Amino acid sequence: MIDKLIIFTPTDPYNGSSDMFERTEETSDMDLTKVDNIEFDDVDYRDAPNFSDAYICSADYDGEPMTEEELNDFNYKYTDFVHEKLIEKL
């Protein structure tokens, strides 16, 4: 499964374009089916069902532990996946 990252960038309003933002798509090379051994932190049950502060603090990608930087990026980019896996784990 390949995920897409959609980026909106401001365009020049004086170039005759009626759209304020221009849409571009970048395909991520992250295969979410290869993420496992997921551990969470900051799970606050008073915040159910959103668990907005919860994040993945440890996980493997394709059998290798993810670095702290990779986890930070992953938590930011794949919020729906993070929430889904947290709900499954709970």
N, CA, C and O of each residue as an XYZ file, in Angstrom:
360
protein
N       0.849     -1.167      0.000
C       0.000      0.000      0.000
C       0.897      1.233      0.000
O       1.750      1.385      0.875
N       0.709      2.088     -0.955
C       1.470      3.328     -1.057
C       0.538      4.479     -0.701
O      -0.574      4.573     -1.220
N       0.996      5.342      0.178
C       0.217      6.494      0.607
C       0.639      7.705     -0.194
O       1.757      7.752     -0.707
N      -0.238      8.684     -0.309
C       0.093      9.920     -1.009
C       0.097     11.076     -0.035
O      -0.741     11.157      0.863
N       1.038     11.957     -0.222
C       1.115     13.184      0.531
C       0.733     14.307     -0.408
O       1.374     14.496     -1.442
N      -0.297     15.050     -0.065
C      -0.772     16.143     -0.909
C      -0.297     17.446     -0.296
O      -0.513     17.702      0.889
N       0.351     18.267     -1.106
C       0.917     19.524     -0.642
C       0.239     20.674     -1.374
O       0.111     20.657     -2.599
N      -0.193     21.675     -0.609
C      -0.762     22.876     -1.181
C       0.249     23.991     -1.002
O       0.687     24.268      0.115
N       0.620     24.630     -2.102
C       1.587     25.717     -2.035
C       0.950     26.992     -2.571
O       0.223     26.952     -3.563
N       1.218     28.133     -1.916
C       0.643     29.387     -2.395
C       1.147     29.721     -3.793
O       2.310     29.485     -4.120
N       0.260     30.272     -4.612
C       0.645     30.700     -5.953
C       0.662     32.226     -6.001
O       0.146     32.888     -5.101
N       1.239     32.759     -7.021
C       1.316     34.201     -7.205
C      -0.073     34.712     -7.608
O      -0.565     34.344     -8.675
N      -0.719     35.551     -6.784
C      -2.067     36.017     -7.111
C      -2.113     36.932     -8.331
O      -3.191     37.204     -8.860
N      -0.959     37.407     -8.779
C      -0.914     38.331     -9.904
C      -0.620     37.644    -11.234
O      -0.434     38.310    -12.253
N      -0.579     36.305    -11.224
C      -0.257     35.608    -12.471
C      -1.511     35.252    -13.270
O      -1.421     34.538    -14.269
N      -2.662     35.732    -12.849
C      -3.899     35.468    -13.577
C      -4.616     34.217    -13.124
O      -5.683     33.897    -13.648
N      -4.062     33.506    -12.169
C      -4.695     32.288    -11.666
C      -5.798     32.652    -10.691
O      -5.645     33.557     -9.871
N      -6.917     31.935    -10.789
C      -8.032     32.200     -9.882
C      -7.887     31.412     -8.593
O      -8.560     31.716     -7.607
N      -7.014     30.396     -8.580
C      -6.821     29.589     -7.376
C      -5.735     30.196     -6.509
O      -4.680     30.600     -7.000
N      -6.007     30.256     -5.213
C      -5.020     30.772     -4.272
C      -3.896     29.752     -4.059
O      -2.742     30.121     -3.843
N      -4.257     28.448     -4.124
C      -3.276     27.403     -3.880
C      -3.181     26.471     -5.079
O      -4.155     26.236     -5.794
N      -2.007     25.961     -5.271
C      -1.736     25.017     -6.340
C      -1.536     23.642     -5.705
O      -0.804     23.519     -4.723
N      -2.170     22.618     -6.246
C      -2.100     21.286     -5.659
C      -1.041     20.447     -6.376
O      -1.047     20.318     -7.600
N      -0.140     19.885     -5.584
C       0.844     18.951     -6.113
C       0.807     17.700     -5.251
O       0.489     17.771     -4.064
N       1.127     16.564     -5.834
C       1.106     15.312     -5.085
C       2.475     14.670     -5.110
O       3.142     14.622     -6.144
N       2.882     14.177     -3.953
C       4.109     13.408     -3.845
C       3.734     12.036     -3.325
O       2.978     11.927     -2.359
N       4.242     11.000     -3.941
C       3.964      9.651     -3.477
C       5.015      9.257     -2.452
O       6.216      9.353     -2.701
N       4.543      8.817     -1.307
C       5.446      8.377     -0.265
C       5.913      6.964     -0.563
O       5.166      6.161     -1.123
N       7.129      6.664     -0.195
C       7.631      5.317     -0.384
C       7.401      4.466      0.865
O       7.917      3.352      0.953
N       6.647      4.965      1.816
C       6.364      4.248      3.059
C       5.229      3.255      2.830
O       4.102      3.642      2.520
N       5.541      1.974      2.986
C       4.546      0.914      2.888
C       4.047      0.634      4.297
O       4.749      0.010      5.092
N       2.839      1.092      4.613
C       2.325      1.006      5.977
C       2.127     -0.427      6.453
O       2.043     -0.666      7.658
N       2.050     -1.382      5.537
C       1.897     -2.786      5.946
C       3.197     -3.338      6.540
O       3.191     -4.412      7.143
N       4.300     -2.621      6.377
C       5.589     -3.068      6.908
C       5.895     -2.493      8.290
O       6.969     -2.743      8.838
N       4.961     -1.724      8.858
C       5.152     -1.135     10.179
C       4.565     -2.092     11.214
O       3.385     -2.437     11.148
N       5.399     -2.523     12.179
C       4.904     -3.412     13.232
C       5.668     -3.168     14.529
O       6.492     -2.256     14.606
N       5.393     -3.984     15.548
C       5.980     -3.814     16.885
C       5.760     -2.395     17.403
O       6.677     -1.759     17.924
N       4.550     -1.920     17.254
C       4.207     -0.531     17.591
C       3.947     -0.394     19.091
O       3.184     -1.162     19.678
N       4.594      0.593     19.689
C       4.366      0.949     21.093
C       3.958      2.416     21.149
O       4.464      3.235     20.381
N       3.041      2.749     22.061
C       2.509      4.105     22.176
C       2.902      4.748     23.487
O       3.225      4.065     24.459
N       2.870      6.076     23.506
C       3.119      6.857     24.710
C       2.075      7.975     24.772
O       1.451      8.316     23.768
N       1.901      8.530     25.957
C       0.939      9.610     26.232
C      -0.498      9.223     25.894
O      -1.249     10.025     25.339
N      -0.871      8.001     26.228
C      -2.249      7.546     26.035
C      -3.036      7.968     27.266
O      -2.820      7.450     28.362
N      -3.940      8.904     27.080
C      -4.762      9.431     28.169
C      -6.200      9.002     27.921
O      -6.848      9.490     26.995
N      -6.700      8.089     28.751
C      -8.043      7.547     28.552
C      -9.129      8.600     28.750
O     -10.256      8.412     28.291
N      -8.816      9.686     29.415
C      -9.795     10.770     29.562
C     -10.015     11.493     28.238
O     -10.993     12.222     28.076
N      -9.103     11.287     27.296
C      -9.179     11.928     25.982
C      -9.839     11.020     24.934
O      -9.821     11.329     23.742
N     -10.414      9.914     25.379
C     -11.060      8.976     24.438
C     -12.255      9.652     23.792
O     -12.912     10.463     24.446
N     -12.562      9.362     22.560
C     -11.933      8.421     21.646
C     -10.851      9.064     20.770
O     -10.290      8.395     19.901
N     -10.550     10.346     20.983
C      -9.586     11.044     20.119
C      -8.136     10.680     20.404
O      -7.345     10.507     19.477
N      -7.782     10.562     21.679
C      -6.410     10.281     22.086
C      -5.424     11.186     21.331
O      -4.443     10.717     20.755
N      -5.709     12.472     21.350
C      -4.955     13.425     20.527
C      -3.489     13.579     20.931
O      -2.675     14.000     20.109
N      -3.132     13.253     22.166
C      -1.743     13.378     22.597
C      -0.940     12.091     22.392
O       0.287     12.107     22.491
N      -1.608     10.996     22.111
C      -0.917      9.714     21.948
C      -0.073      9.715     20.676
O      -0.444     10.309     19.664
N       1.057      9.042     20.753
C       1.943      8.953     19.594
C       2.707      7.633     19.651
O       2.811      7.004     20.704
N       3.238      7.228     18.499
C       4.053      6.024     18.443
C       5.452      6.390     18.939
O       6.120      7.251     18.365
N       5.884      5.727     20.008
C       7.214      6.015     20.560
C       8.243      4.988     20.109
O       9.448      5.212     20.230
N       7.761      3.853     19.583
C       8.666      2.802     19.122
C       7.944      1.956     18.087
O       6.777      1.608     18.265
N       8.636      1.627     17.009
C       8.064      0.772     15.968
C       9.187      0.273     15.068
O      10.276      0.844     15.018
N       8.887     -0.804     14.365
C       9.815     -1.343     13.372
C       9.236     -1.097     11.986
O       8.021     -1.129     11.788
N      10.120     -0.854     11.040
C       9.716     -0.765      9.635
C      10.515     -1.796      8.865
O      11.743     -1.736      8.807
N       9.813     -2.729      8.282
C      10.435     -3.810      7.499
C      11.487     -4.547      8.338
O      12.559     -4.903      7.850
N      11.146     -4.765      9.621
C      12.013     -5.532     10.511
C      13.114     -4.749     11.189
O      13.844     -5.312     12.005
N      13.261     -3.474     10.884
C      14.311     -2.631     11.472
C      13.680     -1.568     12.367
O      12.669     -0.975     11.989
N      14.259     -1.309     13.557
C      13.726     -0.254     14.425
C      13.792      1.113     13.744
O      14.783      1.449     13.095
N      12.736      1.885     13.898
C      12.712      3.235     13.347
C      13.453      4.178     14.296
O      13.396      4.019     15.516
N      14.143      5.156     13.724
C      14.859      6.144     14.534
C      13.867      7.137     15.120
O      12.707      7.186     14.713
N      14.332      7.920     16.074
C      13.475      8.936     16.686
C      12.993      9.946     15.641
O      11.835     10.363     15.662
N      13.883     10.334     14.736
C      13.511     11.274     13.673
C      12.456     10.663     12.746
O      11.488     11.329     12.379
N      12.645      9.402     12.373
C      11.658      8.722     11.529
C      10.312      8.631     12.228
O       9.270      8.825     11.602
N      10.328      8.336     13.525
C       9.079      8.244     14.280
C       8.384      9.602     14.368
O       7.162      9.681     14.245
N       9.154     10.666     14.578
C       8.566     12.012     14.619
C       7.880     12.338     13.302
O       6.741     12.804     13.290
N       8.569     12.094     12.195
C       7.993     12.338     10.872
C       6.776     11.454     10.644
O       5.753     11.912     10.134
N       6.889     10.194     11.020
C       5.808      9.242     10.811
C       4.552      9.665     11.579
O       3.457      9.668     11.017
N       4.704     10.019     12.853
C       3.558     10.445     13.661
C       2.874     11.669     13.069
O       1.652     11.799     13.137
N       3.659     12.560     12.494
C       3.110     13.773     11.897
C       2.391     13.492     10.575
O       1.315     14.034     10.324
N       2.986     12.645      9.730
C       2.446     12.399      8.393
C       1.277     11.413      8.367
O       0.389     11.529      7.523
N       1.272     10.470      9.261
C       0.295      9.379      9.196
C      -0.602      9.355     10.429
O      -0.721      8.323     11.089
N      -1.223     10.465     10.740
C      -2.050     10.563     11.947
C      -3.219      9.580     11.941
O      -3.554      9.017     12.982
N      -3.835      9.371     10.795
C      -4.952      8.422     10.733
C      -4.485      7.001     11.031
O      -5.161      6.263     11.749
N      -3.344      6.617     10.490
C      -2.780      5.290     10.735
C      -2.442      5.131     12.217
O      -2.734      4.093     12.812
N      -1.830      6.152     12.810
C      -1.454      6.109     14.220
C      -2.700      5.920     15.075
O      -2.710      5.086     15.981
N      -3.737      6.678     14.799
C      -4.976      6.572     15.573
C      -5.603      5.191     15.400
O      -6.048      4.581     16.371
N      -5.635      4.708     14.175
C      -6.223      3.392     13.891
C      -5.493      2.287     14.666
O      -6.132      1.426     15.270
N      -4.177      2.313     14.648
C      -3.387      1.289     15.351
C      -3.546      1.402     16.853
O      -3.544      0.390     17.553
N      -3.682      2.617     17.359
C      -3.895      2.800     18.798
C      -5.229      2.196     19.200
O      -5.303      1.481     20.200
N      -6.266      2.464     18.455
C      -7.601      1.910     18.752
C      -7.547      0.388     18.709
O      -8.129     -0.269     19.571
N      -6.861     -0.184     17.724
C      -6.718     -1.644     17.637
C      -6.027     -2.192     18.872
O      -6.430     -3.226     19.405
N      -4.993     -1.509     19.326
C      -4.212     -1.980     20.478
C      -5.004     -1.895     21.779
O      -4.869     -2.747     22.657
N      -5.826     -0.864     21.891
C      -6.612     -0.692     23.119
C      -7.729     -1.706     23.175
O      -8.501     -1.721     24.134
